[in-house]
Amino acid sequence: MKKSLLIGMALLLSSLVLTSCEKKASSAQKVVRINFQTGTLCAAPVHVAMKMGLFDEELAAIGQKAEYVQVVEGGATLAEMIASGKVDAGYGLYATQMQAIENGLPISYTSGIHVGCTKYYVRADSKIHSVKDLRGAKIGVPGLADSSVMNLKRKLMDEGIGVTAEKNEVEFLAYASSDLAIALNNGAVDVIGAHDPVATKGERAYNFRKILDTGIDEKFVNEYCCQQFVTHKLLRENPEGAAAVTRALQKASAFVEAEPRLAAQLQIENNLVAGDLDFNAELLEELNFIPSRSLGKKTFDKAARQLQEAGILKSSTDIEKFIAQSYIELFGVPDGYTYDKETKTYKEINGERTSFSL
């Protein structure tokens, strides 16, 4: 009996030790916190990666898991959430964050996700017909550090129109995105720069005339507006997780490129984006969602150099070091992916690209 009792106690103790170890291993499981927001049509890759399980799948393969952190309009900004350590990875308008990165925002970009969601409009009766005519114009934008400002300043520089502190020949005025079309229609501004779907809704509601579209303009047609980022903390402590979420978002982007209507339907059915399915699908189909790390970096490189010339980035910044630290290549991440909707499979794209022709 004594022997049986001792054996039983030994087995029980072993069981308790194993259970304790399992609990410790479980509690030590790494988590990657990914930002998302609702109401943003071109955030379709994030929504797809969340709802189709691509983030979960890539992270589970390395024994990790995803958590989702929502950026709420009127709440903390994405930059504030990054700075306070509440977000590890995410996606957004890269040019909007360039000054913040220069000032210490601890993120690096890892892949371009999509091209062209910013458009610029005038009223139908305006005497402005192109960017060349914008000298002296009042321009309404969603924010003074928004990518719509950064892109247009770069285009204005090409046309010889001053955008520097020493020679500024245009005026940018910030409005809530929902008020931009009204401001233009009422004559408070001469031009507006807006992101879809707000841009196209305003165009159709007020019969505005488009003077610049980053999705088709020769300067921007091979440049990304929205890109994937990871925090420096994630890179230091969990580079495998950083690579996993980058692959997942690249795959999701490739899916949206191949299946824009299904992506739009997923957004509506999950209350991530409101609107009409046909309208939303049309806009997603218009955008270029072919992901690329190499073209993403080329975009960042060109923009950084020109924005320093414009005085938006400091002249004292070592631009080579800034670019190298702000855009990185992660081990195990291809240049991008394509998605075959017939076979429902992803194919890696490798090698640097100079354009989107595949």
N, C-alpha and C positions, 0 to 999 in steps of 0.2 A: 504493500500500500504506500509505504514511504517513497519507494522508487517511482511508483506511478504518479504520486503527488508531485514529486520533484520534476518529473518529466513534463507534467501538465503545467506547472508553474513556469518552467523554462520555455515551453511553447507559447504560453500567454505573454511572457516577457518579450519574446522574439516578435510576436505579433504587434505588441504595443510599440516596440522600437521601430518596426517597419512602417507602421501607420504614422508615427511621428516623423519619420524621415520623408514619407510621401507628402505629408502636410507641409513640411519645410520646403520640399522641392516645388510643391504647388505654389506656396506663397512667394517663392523666389522666381517664379516665372516672369520673364520680361514682358513688359507691356509697352506698346508704342501708341501714343495719343495723337490722333490725326484730326486736324481741323476740318470742319465742313460748314456750309451755310445754306440756308434755304432761299428760294426766290431768285436764284442766280442760274439762268439757263446754261451758260457756258461752263458751269461747275459740273456738268453731266458726267465727266470721267470719275470724279469723286463719288457722286451718287451711285454710279454703276458699280464701282469697286466696293462700295459699302454693301449695297443691296444684292449684288450677285456673288458676294463672298470672296472677291479677289484679294482684298486685304487679308481676310481671315486665312485664306488658302496659302498665300505666300508666307505669312508669319507662322502659321501652324507647322509648316514644313521645317521650320528651324526651332520649333518648340516655344514659340511666342504667340502673343495675341494682340488684337487691336482694340482700342477704345476710341470713341468718337467725341470730340469736343466741339460744340456748336458756337460759331461766331454770330451773335445776335445784333441786329441793327439797333443802334442806340446804346448798346452795352460796350464792354471793353473791345477795343480794336484788335485786329489780328496781331499787330506789332506789340501791343500791350500784353496780350496773352502769351506771346513768345517770350517777351522780356521777363514776365513773372513766372516762367517755367511751367505753364499750363498746357503747352502744345509742344510736341516733338517733331511733327512733320505736317506738311500740308501743301497747299496749292493756291496760286493767286497771280495777280498782275505784278510781274517782276519789277517793272519800272516804278511802280508806286512805292516800293520798299528800298530803292537804291540809295537814297539819302539816309534813310534809317540804318542801312547796313554800314554805310560810311561812318555813321555816328555810333556804331557799336552794336547794332542789332545782330545777335549771334546766329545767323543762318547762312547756309550755302545752297545754291541751286544744283539740282542733279539731272534734270531733263526738261526739255521743252515739251509742252503738252498740246497747245493749240494756237492757231494763227487767226487773227482778224476778228475782233468783236467790237471794234471802236470805229465810229463813223462821225462825220462832221457835217452839219447842215446849216443852210440859210433859208430865209423865207423865199417863197416863189417869186416875189417881186424885188428881191435884193439885187443890187448892182454888183455884188460879189459873185464871181463865177469860178474862181479857183483859189488855191492857197496864195498865189502871186498877188491877189487883190486884198490881202488881209492887213496891210500896213494901216495902223490907226484903228483897227477893229476892237470891239469889246466882245470877248469870247466867254460864254458860260460853260462851266465844267463841273464835275461832281466833287472836286477837291483840288486845292492848289498844288498838292503833291501827287495827284492822280496820274496814271499812265497816259491819259488823254492829253494832259499838259506836256508831259515829257516827249511824247511822240510828235505833237504838233510843233513844239519848239525846235526839234531836230529838222522837221520839214521846212519850217520857216527859215532856219539857218541856211538851208540849201538854196533858198530863193533870195538870199541876201537881206532878209528882214531881221532887224535887231531884236534879240531876246535876252541880252545880257543886262546887268545892272547899269553898265556904262551907256548902253544904247538899247533902250527898250521901246519898241515901236508897236506893241500890242498890249492889251489889258485883259488879264484873266480874272473872272469873277466866279466865286464858288456858289453853287446852288444844290439843294437836295436833288437827287436824280429824278424824282417824280415831278419836280418843278421846272426842269430845264426846257421842256417843250413849250410850256406856258410862257416862260421868260422870253423865248425867241419869238413866239407868236405875238406877244404884247409889245415887242420892240425894246425890251429892257437890255437886250444884247443883240449883236449883229450875227453871231455864229454860236452854235453849241457843239460841244464834243460829248458824245454819250456812248455807253456800252449797250449792246443788245441784251434783253429785248426792248429796253426803254427806247433805244435809238430808232428802231424800225417802227415801233408803235407810234412814236411822235411823228415820224415821216408820213405815215399813212393817215393819221388823224388830222394833220394840218397841211398836208400836201407840201411839205418842205422839200427843198432841192439839196441833194447831196453833193458836196464838193470834195470830199476825201473819204475813202474807205480803206482801212488798213489791211483788209482781207484781199484787196486786188491792186492796191497801189504798188508801183514798181519798187519803191523804197522798202516797203514793209511786207511784201508778199511772201518772202522767205524768212520772215522774222516772227518769233513767238511773242504773244502778248501775255499768256498765262503759262507759268512754269511750276515744276515741283521743287519744294525746298525741304531741307532737314535742318534741325538745330545742331549747333556745335556740340552740345551736351550729348545728343544722340550719336553723333559721329565718334565722340571719344569713348562712350560707354557701350555702344551697341551698333557698330558699323554694319553687322549682318542685318539688323532690323531696318536700318536706313536703306540698304540695298533692296530688301524685301518690299517695302512700301513703294519704292521707286518702280520696281518691276510691275507691281500690281497696278499702279496708276498708268504706266505706259500701256499695259494690256487693256485697261478700261478705256483709254483714249482711242486705241486701235478699234475697239468694239464700237464706240460711238461713231467713228469714221465710217465703218462698214454698215452699221445698223442705227442711223440717226432717229428713225421713227420709233424703234423699240426703246431707245434711250429716252426719248421724250415721253413715251408712254410710262416707263418706269418712274420718271420724275413726277408725273401727274398722279399716278396711282399711289405713290408713297407720300403724297402731300409735300414734296420737296420743292416743286415749282408749280405755280398755278398757270392757267391759260388754256388756250385751245390747242388740241393735239396737232391739227394740221399746221397751224401757225408755228408752234414750237418746233415741230419736226422740220419744217421748211428752213427755219433759221439754223438749226443744228446741221442740216445738210449743206448749207451755204458755207459754214465754217470748216476750216481744215484741221482735223484732229489726228493727223499722222504724227506720232511722237518722235522726237529725236534729241538725243543728248548733244550731238556735235553741232547741229544747227541752233540748239538752245544756247550753247556757249558762244557761238558766233554772234547771235543776237545780243547777248549781254555785253560782249566785247565791244561791238560797234556802238551800242548805246552809251556805254560808260565813257568811251573816248570822246564822243560828240557832246555828251552832257557836261563833261569836264571843260571842254572848250567853251560851252555856253555859260559856265560859271555856276551851274547847278551842283556839280561835284567840285570840291575844293581844289584849287590849283596846287596846293601842298600835298595832296594825296598821291602816293606812288601808285599810278594807275595799273601798272603791270602786276604788282603785288595784290592790289584790290581785286582785279579780275581773277587771278589765280586762287585767291582765298574764297572768293564769292561763288565760284563755279567749279565743281569738282567732278571727277570720274570715280565711280564706286566699283570695287571689285565685284564681279558677278552680275553686272547690269549691262545689257546690250545697248547698242545705239538707240534701238526702238523695237517695235513689234508691228506686224500686220495681223489682221483677223480675217479668216476665211469663213464667211457665214454659211457656206454650203457644208463644210466639214466641222464647223464650230471649233476650229483650232487656231492657235496663235503661232506665228513664225517670227523668230528673231531677225532683226535687221542689224547687221554689223558693218563697220567701216564708216568713216566720216562722210557726211553728205554736204553738198554745196547748194542743193535745191531739193524740191520735193518730188522730182521725177524719179520713179522707182523702176 
